[in-house]
Amino acid sequence: MKKMWQWALMLVLAMVLAACGGGDKPKEETGKEESKGESDGYEEARIRLAYNLPQDHHISVGIENFAKEVKERSDGKVNIQVYPAGQLLSDKDMNQSILSGGVEMGMNSSTLWASTVPAMGIFDVPYVFNNYATVGELLQGEFGDILRKEMEAKGAYPLIFADYGYMQFANNKHPLKSPDDFKGLKIRSIGDLPSELIQAYGASPVFMGGGEVYMALQRKTVDGATSGTTAMLQRKYEEVTDYLTINNYAYLEFLLAVNGDFWNGLPEKTRQLLTEVAAETETWIREQAEKEDADSAKQLEEKGMDVYVVPDEELQQWIDASAPVRDVFVQTAGEVGQKLLDLSDQQ
């Protein structure tokens, strides 16, 4: 009887051990399958992206498509909610919101970034960039690496450098055919270095956001403004100004920047996707800039603006009069600023 109980106990123990051993393997295999499935997909992410440009601007079109492509390629998991044309933030409030995490992504001008990242003022130094191809080439090398490093040091990851195009002057007083013609005018400025240029030409700068300019020109709060012809056309400058001067004094960039902590917290797979689509978007926007500049200037002329293109042989007087701005940039941006100038002068 005692042996029978011993055999029964041994049989029960064997069955328990067999059950435990048999259960471990399927459970382990199932876990691996689940892990593989998760790694092949994207984690869900909701990202707010704000910008201030008109929705039909070529940069805006590129950014809207960027958001669409990211969503499609992630099967809807990475959803970028776009807030266009100042719906969420003004251009003056954008950068602080990005840095504080108030918004995850934002598109804003290099000029407005220059107050936080002085090196970004390189795009406002007059007559540094002589043609459309130069900027793209510089941004792909050491010049671009320096700017990205400076942005990241402040807590913002630059995802896209978007070519806005050349900056010009419009006014409602008289043709601006030389720097002397600026004297006595009040000109809307977009930042510190453009204000220095306006002063160097003898006018008074008045800083205001893009959405405020039309009303200011209409009410004659200012006599003129500096902007790109693309934005001038979309903001209907032809209704409130008579004269346009094409002197290509600066080549403005807009940056799609991401809050640094948010960027670093994203899964590697998501960062790779955003980087890949961003590179494609940057190329597309760069290809549009020259065409859009030419088309918008032509349309402004057709709508009645008196357009004066500064002849190449007269450009030197504009360059000479702007010399103090380069000195201010170096004083503000220091050795980094001088390095950027040296690299750009080599092109």
ZALUMTOR-412548 format. One record per residue (C-alpha): residue number from 1; chain; x negated, y, z negated. Coordinates in nm, 3 decimals. Layout:
> NUM/A/X/Y/Z
...
***
This chain:
> 1/A/0.000/0.000/0.000
> 2/A/-0.286/0.235/-0.089
> 3/A/-0.458/0.163/0.243
> 4/A/-0.135/0.232/0.429
> 5/A/-0.115/0.582/0.275
> 6/A/-0.479/0.646/0.359
> 7/A/-0.422/0.546/0.722
> 8/A/-0.107/0.762/0.738
> 9/A/-0.294/1.063/0.596
> 10/A/-0.578/1.018/0.844
> 11/A/-0.329/0.994/1.130
> 12/A/-0.160/1.322/1.026
> 13/A/-0.495/1.501/0.997
> 14/A/-0.599/1.379/1.342
> 15/A/-0.275/1.505/1.493
> 16/A/-0.319/1.847/1.329
> 17/A/-0.678/1.877/1.450
> 18/A/-0.577/1.771/1.801
> 19/A/-0.299/2.028/1.805
> 20/A/-0.536/2.304/1.690
> 21/A/-0.806/2.208/1.935
> 22/A/-0.560/2.178/2.223
> 23/A/-0.408/2.519/2.148
> 24/A/-0.735/2.715/2.142
> 25/A/-0.828/2.671/2.503
> 26/A/-0.503/2.785/2.671
> 27/A/-0.484/3.079/2.436
> 28/A/-0.839/3.187/2.526
> 29/A/-0.774/3.150/2.898
> 30/A/-0.450/3.349/2.873
> 31/A/-0.634/3.630/2.694
> 32/A/-0.895/3.650/2.970
> 33/A/-0.626/3.673/3.236
> 34/A/-0.455/3.959/3.054
> 35/A/-0.786/4.143/3.013
> 36/A/-0.866/4.103/3.381
> 37/A/-0.525/4.237/3.479
> 38/A/-0.574/4.548/3.265
> 39/A/-0.922/4.620/3.406
> 40/A/-0.797/4.600/3.764
> 41/A/-0.541/4.878/3.711
> 42/A/-0.534/5.236/3.580
> 43/A/-0.436/5.348/3.235
> 44/A/-0.147/5.591/3.237
> 45/A/-0.249/5.956/3.221
> 46/A/-0.046/6.274/3.240
> 47/A/-0.250/6.578/3.345
> 48/A/-0.133/6.938/3.373
> 49/A/-0.298/7.144/3.648
> 50/A/-0.238/7.519/3.674
> 51/A/-0.338/7.766/3.942
> 52/A/-0.250/8.126/4.030
> 53/A/-0.290/8.148/4.407
> 54/A/0.013/8.161/4.642
> 55/A/0.131/7.810/4.727
> 56/A/0.062/7.848/5.100
> 57/A/-0.304/7.949/5.050
> 58/A/-0.539/7.688/5.194
> 59/A/-0.689/7.620/4.850
> 60/A/-0.341/7.565/4.707
> 61/A/-0.254/7.324/4.989
> 62/A/-0.572/7.131/4.913
> 63/A/-0.499/7.114/4.541
> 64/A/-0.140/7.001/4.592
> 65/A/-0.265/6.722/4.819
> 66/A/-0.534/6.631/4.563
> 67/A/-0.265/6.570/4.301
> 68/A/-0.056/6.370/4.546
> 69/A/-0.349/6.149/4.652
> 70/A/-0.452/6.074/4.294
> 71/A/-0.100/5.964/4.207
> 72/A/-0.065/5.746/4.516
> 73/A/-0.404/5.575/4.480
> 74/A/-0.341/5.500/4.112
> 75/A/0.005/5.353/4.187
> 76/A/0.162/5.635/3.992
> 77/A/-0.040/5.576/3.675
> 78/A/-0.247/5.898/3.696
> 79/A/0.014/6.171/3.733
> 80/A/-0.107/6.528/3.785
> 81/A/0.171/6.777/3.717
> 82/A/0.096/7.092/3.917
> 83/A/0.205/7.439/3.804
> 84/A/0.148/7.673/4.102
> 85/A/0.139/8.049/4.158
> 86/A/0.102/8.154/3.795
> 87/A/0.404/7.957/3.669
> 88/A/0.215/7.831/3.365
> 89/A/-0.085/8.063/3.326
> 90/A/-0.212/8.390/3.470
> 91/A/-0.562/8.397/3.617
> 92/A/-0.674/8.609/3.320
> 93/A/-0.555/8.344/3.069
> 94/A/-0.659/8.037/3.263
> 95/A/-1.016/7.979/3.151
> 96/A/-0.955/8.007/2.779
> 97/A/-0.667/7.765/2.809
> 98/A/-0.891/7.513/2.987
> 99/A/-1.168/7.547/2.729
> 100/A/-0.929/7.517/2.433
> 101/A/-0.740/7.222/2.580
> 102/A/-0.419/7.419/2.623
> 103/A/-0.415/7.278/2.977
> 104/A/-0.615/6.983/3.104
> 105/A/-0.704/7.123/3.448
> 106/A/-0.703/7.466/3.603
> 107/A/-0.808/7.635/3.926
> 108/A/-0.962/7.979/3.886
> 109/A/-1.211/8.208/4.057
> 110/A/-1.586/8.200/4.001
> 111/A/-1.558/8.573/3.929
> 112/A/-1.336/8.517/3.626
> 113/A/-1.555/8.229/3.509
> 114/A/-1.857/8.460/3.517
> 115/A/-1.749/8.632/3.195
> 116/A/-1.795/8.297/3.015
> 117/A/-2.058/8.138/3.239
> 118/A/-2.275/8.429/3.363
> 119/A/-2.444/8.215/3.630
> 120/A/-2.109/8.196/3.812
> 121/A/-2.155/8.562/3.897
> 122/A/-2.391/8.455/4.176
> 123/A/-2.090/8.443/4.410
> 124/A/-2.022/8.813/4.341
> 125/A/-2.375/8.934/4.407
> 126/A/-2.332/9.131/4.731
> 127/A/-2.457/8.994/5.061
> 128/A/-2.617/8.678/4.921
> 129/A/-2.434/8.436/5.152
> 130/A/-2.469/8.518/5.521
> 131/A/-2.255/8.241/5.672
> 132/A/-1.994/7.983/5.582
> 133/A/-2.222/7.681/5.598
> 134/A/-2.475/7.818/5.349
> 135/A/-2.258/7.784/5.039
> 136/A/-2.168/7.421/5.104
> 137/A/-2.532/7.332/5.160
> 138/A/-2.641/7.508/4.842
> 139/A/-2.370/7.348/4.629
> 140/A/-2.486/7.002/4.737
> 141/A/-2.838/7.062/4.602
> 142/A/-3.021/7.207/4.304
> 143/A/-2.818/7.529/4.325
> 144/A/-2.496/7.336/4.263
> 145/A/-2.652/7.120/3.992
> 146/A/-2.749/7.431/3.795
> 147/A/-2.397/7.572/3.811
> 148/A/-2.238/7.242/3.706
> 149/A/-2.476/7.214/3.411
> 150/A/-2.395/7.569/3.298
> 151/A/-2.021/7.500/3.315
> 152/A/-2.048/7.175/3.123
> 153/A/-2.252/7.346/2.851
> 154/A/-1.950/7.571/2.787
> 155/A/-1.707/7.280/2.766
> 156/A/-1.562/7.267/3.119
> 157/A/-1.628/7.000/3.380
> 158/A/-1.626/7.144/3.736
> 159/A/-1.446/6.894/3.956
> 160/A/-1.407/7.099/4.277
> 161/A/-1.581/7.403/4.424
> 162/A/-1.316/7.539/4.660
> 163/A/-1.423/7.787/4.928
> 164/A/-1.192/8.089/4.913
> 165/A/-1.375/8.280/5.184
> 166/A/-1.529/8.625/5.214
> 167/A/-1.419/8.927/5.013
> 168/A/-1.313/9.251/5.181
> 169/A/-1.167/9.594/5.097
> 170/A/-0.820/9.732/5.172
> 171/A/-0.690/10.079/5.090
> 172/A/-0.414/10.325/5.171
> 173/A/-0.619/10.648/5.197
> 174/A/-0.859/10.633/5.490
> 175/A/-1.094/10.396/5.678
> 176/A/-1.393/10.278/5.475
> 177/A/-1.671/10.292/5.733
> 178/A/-1.960/10.351/5.492
> 179/A/-2.020/10.335/5.116
> 180/A/-1.974/10.715/5.101
> 181/A/-1.608/10.670/5.199
> 182/A/-1.537/10.506/4.861
> 183/A/-1.599/10.823/4.662
> 184/A/-1.303/10.932/4.453
> 185/A/-1.094/10.620/4.515
> 186/A/-0.947/10.385/4.255
> 187/A/-1.006/10.027/4.367
> 188/A/-0.861/9.713/4.211
> 189/A/-1.144/9.487/4.095
> 190/A/-1.144/9.119/4.008
> 191/A/-1.434/9.109/3.761
> 192/A/-1.749/9.260/3.619
> 193/A/-1.985/9.243/3.917
> 194/A/-1.724/9.353/4.171
> 195/A/-1.664/9.649/3.938
> 196/A/-2.035/9.726/3.946
> 197/A/-2.025/9.721/4.326
> 198/A/-1.722/9.950/4.342
> 199/A/-1.901/10.195/4.111
> 200/A/-2.222/10.170/4.316
> 201/A/-2.017/10.274/4.619
> 202/A/-1.877/10.573/4.428
> 203/A/-1.523/10.454/4.345
> 204/A/-1.355/10.373/4.013
> 205/A/-1.279/10.005/3.947
> 206/A/-0.946/9.902/3.793
> 207/A/-0.929/9.540/3.679
> 208/A/-0.601/9.353/3.726
> 209/A/-0.475/9.005/3.812
> 210/A/-0.379/8.906/4.164
> 211/A/-0.007/8.908/4.094
> 212/A/-0.016/9.273/3.979
> 213/A/-0.184/9.427/4.284
> 214/A/0.110/9.471/4.521
> 215/A/0.308/9.678/4.270
> 216/A/0.000/9.880/4.173
> 217/A/-0.066/9.966/4.538
> 218/A/0.299/10.043/4.598
> 219/A/0.316/10.276/4.298
> 220/A/-0.026/10.421/4.388
> 221/A/-0.171/10.322/4.052
> 222/A/-0.469/10.222/4.264
> 223/A/-0.573/10.340/4.610
> 224/A/-0.708/10.009/4.728
> 225/A/-0.817/9.659/4.633
> 226/A/-1.080/9.398/4.697
> 227/A/-0.965/9.048/4.789
> 228/A/-0.990/8.792/5.064
> 229/A/-0.782/8.843/5.378
> 230/A/-0.601/8.514/5.311
> 231/A/-0.457/8.645/4.984
> 232/A/-0.401/8.991/5.134
> 233/A/-0.179/8.838/5.397
> 234/A/0.012/8.618/5.157
> 235/A/0.060/8.902/4.908
> 236/A/0.179/9.132/5.193
> 237/A/-0.092/9.397/5.162
> 238/A/0.010/9.531/5.504
> 239/A/0.322/9.673/5.340
> 240/A/0.129/9.882/5.085
> 241/A/-0.210/9.953/5.248
> 242/A/-0.310/10.089/5.588
> 243/A/-0.681/10.017/5.621
> 244/A/-0.890/9.700/5.605
> 245/A/-1.269/9.692/5.606
> 246/A/-1.443/9.364/5.693
> 247/A/-1.792/9.366/5.543
> 248/A/-1.815/9.011/5.398
> 249/A/-1.979/9.143/5.082
> 250/A/-1.921/8.830/4.869
> 251/A/-1.822/8.468/4.923
> 252/A/-1.576/8.371/4.653
> 253/A/-1.541/8.023/4.510
> 254/A/-1.251/7.884/4.312
> 255/A/-1.324/7.606/4.065
> 256/A/-1.098/7.321/3.965
> 257/A/-1.226/7.275/3.611
> 258/A/-1.132/7.012/3.353
> 259/A/-1.144/7.048/2.977
> 260/A/-1.472/6.876/2.883
> 261/A/-1.340/6.666/2.593
> 262/A/-1.042/6.553/2.798
> 263/A/-1.268/6.455/3.088
> 264/A/-1.505/6.258/2.867
> 265/A/-1.209/6.079/2.708
> 266/A/-1.071/5.949/3.038
> 267/A/-1.144/5.586/3.139
> 268/A/-1.438/5.551/3.376
> 269/A/-1.211/5.413/3.647
> 270/A/-0.990/5.722/3.629
> 271/A/-1.290/5.957/3.641
> 272/A/-1.418/5.774/3.949
> 273/A/-1.082/5.816/4.122
> 274/A/-1.060/6.186/4.040
> 275/A/-1.419/6.242/4.156
> 276/A/-1.363/6.057/4.484
> 277/A/-1.045/6.246/4.575
> 278/A/-1.200/6.574/4.458
> 279/A/-1.495/6.531/4.698
> 280/A/-1.258/6.472/4.990
> 281/A/-1.050/6.774/4.890
> 282/A/-1.355/7.000/4.857
> 283/A/-1.467/6.909/5.208
> 284/A/-1.122/6.975/5.354
> 285/A/-1.091/7.315/5.183
> 286/A/-1.440/7.416/5.300
> 287/A/-1.348/7.333/5.658
> 288/A/-1.043/7.563/5.638
> 289/A/-1.213/7.873/5.495
> 290/A/-1.365/8.020/5.813
> 291/A/-1.055/7.953/6.022
> 292/A/-0.823/8.101/5.760
> 293/A/-1.036/8.414/5.720
> 294/A/-1.026/8.483/6.092
> 295/A/-0.657/8.403/6.134
> 296/A/-0.544/8.611/5.837
> 297/A/-0.749/8.916/5.941
> 298/A/-0.597/8.895/6.289
> 299/A/-0.245/8.872/6.148
> 300/A/-0.300/9.172/5.920
> 301/A/-0.408/9.371/6.223
> 302/A/-0.105/9.253/6.420
> 303/A/0.116/9.362/6.130
> 304/A/-0.017/9.716/6.158
> 305/A/-0.332/9.744/5.946
> 306/A/-0.624/9.942/6.087
> 307/A/-0.911/9.690/6.078
> 308/A/-1.274/9.806/6.078
> 309/A/-1.547/9.543/6.111
> 310/A/-1.884/9.675/5.991
> 311/A/-2.134/9.634/6.279
> 312/A/-2.446/9.431/6.204
> 313/A/-2.668/9.733/6.271
> 314/A/-2.485/9.934/6.003
> 315/A/-2.476/9.665/5.738
> 316/A/-2.811/9.758/5.581
> 317/A/-2.673/10.079/5.429
> 318/A/-2.405/9.873/5.255
> 319/A/-2.671/9.632/5.127
> 320/A/-2.899/9.911/5.006
> 321/A/-2.618/10.083/4.819
> 322/A/-2.527/9.756/4.645
> 323/A/-2.879/9.690/4.508
> 324/A/-2.794/9.781/4.146
> 325/A/-2.547/9.489/4.129
> 326/A/-2.823/9.233/4.182
> 327/A/-3.016/9.386/3.890
> 328/A/-2.710/9.367/3.664
> 329/A/-2.661/9.000/3.754
> 330/A/-3.018/8.909/3.662
> 331/A/-2.991/9.101/3.335
> 332/A/-2.672/8.911/3.250
> 333/A/-2.758/8.563/3.375
> 334/A/-3.130/8.572/3.288
> 335/A/-3.374/8.314/3.422
> 336/A/-3.091/8.094/3.547
> 337/A/-2.955/8.383/3.751
> 338/A/-3.295/8.459/3.900
> 339/A/-3.341/8.093/3.990
> 340/A/-3.005/8.091/4.170
> 341/A/-3.100/8.403/4.364
> 342/A/-3.435/8.252/4.460
> 343/A/-3.265/7.934/4.584
> 344/A/-3.008/8.129/4.783
> 345/A/-3.275/8.356/4.934
> 346/A/-3.450/8.046/5.069
> 347/A/-3.154/7.960/5.293
***
